[in-house]
C-alpha cells in the first residue's frame, strides 16, 4: 500500500512530496497534466518561502535561477521602501517564474524518491478506517493510507469530499498572457506608467524569452473561466484601458482569472486532507498564493509523516487545520482589503491615500510587510516565551548557521547551556550544543518547520513540552547523536 497519494503536482504538492520523503514516507504524486505548464502564473517567492528553501538546502538552486529584489509596492501596489532590519536573514523577494519553482521542487522530490506520475487524473475516492481508495480517469484504482488534495482552486478532491468552500464569487475578471509587441519599448513604458496612476490591474513587462507579460482588466466576469480569452479580446481591452493595443501578436498563452475569495470549511476529513489552492483561493494581490501553499505543505509534511510512521502524538495531524486555517483566513482578508484599495472610486481612493500616509510610519510599514511575507505568522502554542509559536530566523552560530542544521526535517534543540538533554527523543530531535550572539535565550526547541515549541533552560519544562510535538519518549533512548557531534561540554 502507498503511504500518501498527493493529488496535484504544482508547487504545493511537490513541496509536500519532498517533505514526506525526508521521513521515508512512500509518496505518489498524481498530476493530471501530461506535461509541465509552459506559462507563468506566480512570479516569485516571499521571505518565509525563501527561508523554507534554505531550511531544506534548496536555496542556492533557487538563487542561481532567480533575482533578488528589495522593493516595496506589495500591499495594494503602494510603493514604500522596505523597513530596515526585518527579522530575517533574507530581506528580499526572489523573482523566479513558477515554472522554474515547480521544476526545482520536482527535482528535489524525485531525488528523494517520490514517484511523480503525469497524465493521471483523479476522478473518484472513498475511504475507510484503514485507508483511501483513489480512482483514476483510466479506471485504475490505487490504495493509500492517506491522500492530500493539492489540486487547485477547482479541486476534485475537495468536491468529492463534500467540503464546503464558502466565500465570495468573482466580481471582476482580469486577462493575463504572454505575447509579442510591436510598440517601441520607451513608448510602452510611458503609457504603462501613466495608466497605472489610476488602474493598477494593468501592466506590460518584458520577459527573458522576448515576449511580454501583459495584464489588463476584462470587460466583465466570465461564465466559464476555463475558456481562455482570444487575442482579439485582449486587443479590445487594451484599447479601452490604454488607448492602444501595442501591436500585440503571436501569443504564447492567454488566460483569465477572477477575484473570488473562498476558504475550505475544514482541511481534514478522515484520511484525506487539503492544501494550497484546494483549501483557499483569493485575488493574487501581494503575490501570496503560491507562497501560502508551499507553507501549508511545510506545516503538514512532518505531521503527516509522523502519523504514517506511528509516533505522532494525539492531535498533531489535526493541528495542521488549527494552525493553517487562520493563516489563510488572514491572507483572504488582506487580499480583500487590497482589492478595495485598487478601486478607482473616490471612497477607496481616499482610503488608499490615507493608508499611504500611515505607511510612512515604520511600524505600520513593517507590520504590513511582515504580513505579506508571512514572517509575522505566530501559531498559538499557549502561554510562554515571546518566541513561542513564531518561526525562528536563521542565526549565525559559532560552528555555522541554524538553517544548515535543519536540512533533515527533524526537530532541533539548540542548546547554549550544554546542560539539557533530549534522551528518549533523539531519533526525532537533534540536539546541538552551540552558541549564537543573535539569540538571547538559553535554549530553543524547534519543530521541523522551524517554529519555536519551547524556549528556556529548565530541563523539566523541556521534558513536559517534547511529547506534545514529538510523541512519547522511547523506552530505551538512543544516544544523543547530534550532541556528541557538536560537542559534549557546555557552550563557551
TACORRA-V903532 format. One record per backbone hydrogen bond with DSSP energy under -0.5 kcal/mol. CO is the residue of the C=O (numbers start at 1). NH is the residue of the N-H. E is the energy in kcal/mol with one decimal. If there is no record, write none. Layout:
# TACORRA-V903532
co:CO nh:NH e:E
co:CO nh:NH e:E
This chain:
# TACORRA-V903532
co:2 nh:145 e:-1.8
co:3 nh:146 e:-1.8
co:4 nh:6 e:-0.5
co:4 nh:28 e:-2.3
co:5 nh:7 e:-0.6
co:5 nh:148 e:-2.6
co:6 nh:8 e:-0.9
co:6 nh:30 e:-2.9
co:7 nh:150 e:-2.9
co:10 nh:14 e:-2.6
co:11 nh:15 e:-2.3
co:12 nh:16 e:-2.4
co:13 nh:17 e:-2.1
co:14 nh:18 e:-2.0
co:15 nh:19 e:-2.1
co:16 nh:20 e:-2.5
co:17 nh:21 e:-2.2
co:18 nh:22 e:-1.4
co:20 nh:23 e:-1.4
co:20 nh:25 e:-1.9
co:21 nh:24 e:-1.9
co:25 nh:27 e:-0.7
co:26 nh:3 e:-0.9
co:26 nh:4 e:-2.2
co:27 nh:115 e:-2.3
co:28 nh:6 e:-3.3
co:28 nh:30 e:-0.5
co:29 nh:31 e:-0.6
co:29 nh:117 e:-3.0
co:30 nh:8 e:-3.1
co:31 nh:119 e:-1.0
co:31 nh:120 e:-2.3
co:33 nh:119 e:-1.1
co:39 nh:41 e:-0.5
co:42 nh:98 e:-2.0
co:43 nh:96 e:-1.7
co:45 nh:94 e:-2.4
co:46 nh:50 e:-2.3
co:47 nh:51 e:-2.5
co:48 nh:52 e:-2.2
co:49 nh:53 e:-2.2
co:50 nh:54 e:-2.0
co:51 nh:55 e:-2.7
co:52 nh:56 e:-1.1
co:53 nh:58 e:-3.1
co:53 nh:59 e:-0.9
co:54 nh:57 e:-1.5
co:58 nh:61 e:-0.7
co:58 nh:62 e:-1.5
co:59 nh:63 e:-3.1
co:60 nh:64 e:-1.8
co:61 nh:65 e:-0.6
co:62 nh:65 e:-1.1
co:62 nh:66 e:-0.7
co:63 nh:66 e:-0.6
co:67 nh:95 e:-3.6
co:69 nh:93 e:-3.7
co:73 nh:77 e:-0.7
co:74 nh:76 e:-0.8
co:75 nh:78 e:-2.1
co:77 nh:79 e:-0.7
co:78 nh:73 e:-1.1
co:78 nh:80 e:-0.8
co:86 nh:88 e:-2.7
co:90 nh:92 e:-2.1
co:93 nh:69 e:-2.8
co:93 nh:95 e:-0.8
co:94 nh:45 e:-2.3
co:94 nh:96 e:-0.7
co:95 nh:67 e:-1.9
co:97 nh:100 e:-0.8
co:97 nh:101 e:-2.1
co:98 nh:102 e:-2.8
co:99 nh:103 e:-1.7
co:100 nh:104 e:-2.8
co:101 nh:105 e:-2.3
co:102 nh:106 e:-2.4
co:103 nh:107 e:-2.4
co:104 nh:108 e:-2.1
co:105 nh:109 e:-2.6
co:106 nh:110 e:-2.8
co:107 nh:111 e:-2.4
co:108 nh:112 e:-1.3
co:109 nh:114 e:-2.6
co:110 nh:113 e:-1.3
co:114 nh:116 e:-0.5
co:115 nh:29 e:-3.4
co:115 nh:117 e:-0.5
co:116 nh:118 e:-0.6
co:117 nh:31 e:-2.6
co:119 nh:121 e:-0.6
co:120 nh:122 e:-0.5
co:121 nh:137 e:-2.2
co:124 nh:135 e:-3.3
co:126 nh:133 e:-3.4
co:131 nh:128 e:-2.6
co:132 nh:134 e:-0.6
co:132 nh:144 e:-2.6
co:133 nh:126 e:-1.9
co:134 nh:142 e:-2.7
co:135 nh:123 e:-3.0
co:135 nh:124 e:-1.6
co:136 nh:139 e:-2.1
co:140 nh:136 e:-2.9
co:142 nh:134 e:-3.0
co:143 nh:2 e:-1.9
co:144 nh:132 e:-3.7
co:146 nh:5 e:-2.1
co:147 nh:273 e:-2.3
co:148 nh:7 e:-2.7
co:148 nh:150 e:-0.9
co:149 nh:275 e:-2.2
co:152 nh:155 e:-1.4
co:155 nh:159 e:-1.6
co:156 nh:160 e:-2.8
co:157 nh:161 e:-2.0
co:158 nh:162 e:-1.1
co:158 nh:163 e:-1.7
co:159 nh:162 e:-0.5
co:164 nh:265 e:-2.4
co:166 nh:263 e:-2.2
co:168 nh:261 e:-2.3
co:172 nh:259 e:-0.7
co:173 nh:218 e:-2.4
co:174 nh:257 e:-2.4
co:175 nh:216 e:-1.9
co:176 nh:255 e:-2.8
co:177 nh:214 e:-2.9
co:178 nh:252 e:-3.1
co:178 nh:253 e:-1.2
co:179 nh:212 e:-3.3
co:180 nh:249 e:-2.5
co:184 nh:188 e:-2.8
co:185 nh:189 e:-2.5
co:186 nh:190 e:-2.0
co:187 nh:191 e:-2.4
co:188 nh:192 e:-2.7
co:189 nh:193 e:-2.3
co:190 nh:194 e:-1.9
co:191 nh:195 e:-2.8
co:192 nh:196 e:-2.5
co:194 nh:197 e:-1.2
co:195 nh:198 e:-1.8
co:195 nh:199 e:-2.2
co:203 nh:215 e:-2.7
co:205 nh:213 e:-3.0
co:207 nh:210 e:-1.5
co:211 nh:207 e:-2.8
co:212 nh:179 e:-2.2
co:212 nh:214 e:-0.7
co:213 nh:205 e:-2.1
co:214 nh:177 e:-1.9
co:215 nh:203 e:-2.3
co:216 nh:175 e:-3.1
co:220 nh:222 e:-0.6
co:224 nh:227 e:-1.4
co:226 nh:228 e:-0.7
co:230 nh:234 e:-1.9
co:231 nh:235 e:-2.6
co:232 nh:236 e:-2.5
co:233 nh:237 e:-2.3
co:234 nh:238 e:-2.3
co:235 nh:239 e:-2.2
co:236 nh:240 e:-1.9
co:237 nh:241 e:-2.3
co:238 nh:242 e:-3.2
co:238 nh:243 e:-0.7
co:238 nh:244 e:-0.9
co:239 nh:243 e:-1.2
co:245 nh:248 e:-1.7
co:246 nh:182 e:-1.7
co:246 nh:183 e:-1.7
co:249 nh:180 e:-2.6
co:253 nh:178 e:-2.0
co:255 nh:176 e:-2.7
co:257 nh:174 e:-2.7
co:261 nh:168 e:-2.6
co:262 nh:281 e:-2.4
co:263 nh:166 e:-0.5
co:267 nh:274 e:-2.1
co:269 nh:272 e:-1.8
co:271 nh:147 e:-2.2
co:272 nh:269 e:-3.2
co:273 nh:149 e:-3.5
co:275 nh:278 e:-1.1
co:276 nh:279 e:-2.3
co:276 nh:280 e:-1.1
co:279 nh:264 e:-2.9
co:281 nh:262 e:-1.9
co:284 nh:287 e:-2.0
co:288 nh:292 e:-2.8
co:289 nh:293 e:-1.9
co:290 nh:294 e:-2.4
co:291 nh:295 e:-2.2
co:292 nh:296 e:-1.8
co:293 nh:297 e:-2.2
co:294 nh:298 e:-1.8
co:295 nh:299 e:-1.7
co:296 nh:300 e:-2.5
co:297 nh:301 e:-2.8
co:298 nh:302 e:-0.5
co:299 nh:303 e:-0.6
co:300 nh:304 e:-2.7
co:301 nh:305 e:-2.3
co:302 nh:306 e:-2.0
co:303 nh:307 e:-1.8
co:304 nh:308 e:-2.5
co:305 nh:309 e:-2.7
co:306 nh:310 e:-0.5
co:306 nh:311 e:-1.8
co:306 nh:312 e:-1.3
co:307 nh:310 e:-0.8
co:313 nh:316 e:-2.0
co:315 nh:319 e:-1.3
co:316 nh:319 e:-0.6
co:317 nh:320 e:-1.3
co:318 nh:321 e:-0.6
co:318 nh:322 e:-1.8
co:319 nh:323 e:-2.4
co:320 nh:324 e:-2.6
co:321 nh:325 e:-2.1
co:323 nh:327 e:-0.8
co:324 nh:328 e:-2.4
co:325 nh:329 e:-2.3
co:326 nh:330 e:-2.0
co:327 nh:331 e:-2.0
co:328 nh:332 e:-2.7
co:329 nh:333 e:-2.0
co:330 nh:334 e:-2.5
co:331 nh:335 e:-2.2
co:332 nh:336 e:-2.1
co:333 nh:337 e:-2.3
co:334 nh:338 e:-2.0
co:335 nh:339 e:-2.4
co:336 nh:340 e:-1.9
co:337 nh:341 e:-1.8
co:338 nh:342 e:-0.7
co:339 nh:342 e:-0.8
co:340 nh:343 e:-1.2
co:345 nh:349 e:-2.0
co:346 nh:350 e:-2.0
co:347 nh:351 e:-2.1
co:348 nh:352 e:-2.5
co:349 nh:353 e:-2.1
co:350 nh:354 e:-2.0
co:351 nh:355 e:-2.8
co:352 nh:356 e:-2.3
co:353 nh:357 e:-1.6
co:354 nh:358 e:-2.2
co:355 nh:359 e:-2.3
co:357 nh:360 e:-1.5
co:358 nh:361 e:-2.0
co:360 nh:362 e:-0.5
co:361 nh:364 e:-0.6
co:361 nh:365 e:-2.2
co:362 nh:366 e:-3.0
co:363 nh:367 e:-2.2
co:364 nh:368 e:-2.1
co:365 nh:369 e:-2.2
co:366 nh:370 e:-2.7
co:367 nh:371 e:-1.5
co:368 nh:372 e:-2.5
co:369 nh:373 e:-2.6
co:370 nh:374 e:-0.6
co:370 nh:375 e:-0.6
co:370 nh:376 e:-1.8
co:371 nh:374 e:-0.6
co:373 nh:48 e:-1.8
co:374 nh:377 e:-0.9
co:377 nh:391 e:-0.6
co:379 nh:381 e:-1.1
co:385 nh:388 e:-1.7
co:387 nh:390 e:-2.2
co:389 nh:379 e:-2.2
co:390 nh:452 e:-3.1
co:391 nh:393 e:-0.5
co:395 nh:402 e:-2.3
co:397 nh:400 e:-1.0
co:400 nh:397 e:-3.7
co:401 nh:405 e:-0.5
co:402 nh:405 e:-1.9
co:403 nh:406 e:-1.5
co:404 nh:407 e:-0.5
co:406 nh:409 e:-1.6
co:411 nh:430 e:-2.7
co:412 nh:414 e:-0.7
co:412 nh:446 e:-3.4
co:413 nh:415 e:-0.8
co:413 nh:432 e:-2.9
co:414 nh:416 e:-0.6
co:414 nh:444 e:-1.9
co:415 nh:434 e:-1.2
co:422 nh:425 e:-2.8
co:424 nh:474 e:-2.5
co:425 nh:428 e:-2.3
co:425 nh:429 e:-2.3
co:428 nh:411 e:-2.5
co:430 nh:413 e:-3.4
co:430 nh:432 e:-0.6
co:431 nh:433 e:-0.6
co:432 nh:415 e:-3.1
co:432 nh:434 e:-0.8
co:435 nh:398 e:-1.6
co:436 nh:439 e:-1.0
co:438 nh:440 e:-0.6
co:442 nh:416 e:-2.5
co:443 nh:456 e:-2.1
co:444 nh:414 e:-2.6
co:444 nh:446 e:-0.6
co:445 nh:453 e:-3.3
co:445 nh:454 e:-1.2
co:446 nh:412 e:-2.2
co:447 nh:450 e:-2.3
co:450 nh:392 e:-2.6
co:451 nh:447 e:-2.6
co:451 nh:453 e:-0.5
co:452 nh:389 e:-2.6
co:454 nh:445 e:-2.8
co:456 nh:443 e:-0.5
co:457 nh:459 e:-0.7
co:458 nh:462 e:-2.1
co:459 nh:463 e:-2.5
co:460 nh:464 e:-1.6
co:461 nh:465 e:-1.4
co:462 nh:466 e:-2.3
co:463 nh:467 e:-0.7
co:465 nh:468 e:-1.0
co:465 nh:469 e:-0.8
co:466 nh:469 e:-0.9
co:466 nh:470 e:-2.8
co:467 nh:471 e:-1.4
co:475 nh:477 e:-0.6
co:479 nh:481 e:-2.3
co:480 nh:484 e:-1.7
co:481 nh:485 e:-2.0
co:482 nh:486 e:-2.0
co:483 nh:487 e:-0.8
